[in-house]
Amino acid sequence: MARIAESELILNKRGAIYHLDLRPEEIANTVILVGDPDRVKEVSYHFDSIEFKNQFREFITHTGFIGKKRISVLSTGIGTDNIDIAVNELDALANIDF
């Protein structure tokens, strides 16, 4: 994993990436993106179990399991700006050493 300067990666008080309010261990390797925050609950309803739920603004995340497969569903809210934030912060969660 790459290392990035603290000034280039905004983390909140709990050490989570700012907009998504997520830490790397709270997100699965497989992520389903939905726009409407209400869809997160509809998708995660089909999980066998949910181990983590979080919400910060329109970014709602549920992480759980379908069988042995760990999966996350994340809402992006409306607009390409929000999608850009969500995808860039997911990239940071997966590829930057916090």
Number of C-alpha atoms within 10 A of each C-alpha: 9 9 9 12 8 9 7 7 14 13 17 12 8 10 13 17 20 16 18 24 21 23 18 18 9 18 22 18 12 12 16 13 19 19 17 15 21 13 16 21 16 11 15 21 12 12 18 12 14 17 11 12 14 14 16 12 11 18 22 23 27 25 22 23 17 13 9 8 12 18 19 25 25 29 25 25 20 13 9 10 10 17 17 12 14 20 14 12 21 21 11 19 20 18 13 15 11 19
